[in-house]
Amino acid sequence: SDTPTICVDIDPATVTQLVDRGSAQATGMVTDVGMLLPRLAEAVTDRPELTE
């Protein structure tokens, strides 16, 4: 599959577990999802080519 998987979690152990599985298509990010989602939504809505 060509669809990347992104794991966002505030618990580093969750992201480490994903990386340890050896998933080549998965990317882990340790952050508070409550802070990430508003920024992500803003970035997407500022780029009309992503919402069409």
Secondary structure, DSSP 8 states (H G I E B T S, - for coil): ----EEEEES-HHHHHHHHHTT-TTEEEEES-HHHHHHHHHHHHHT-HHHH-
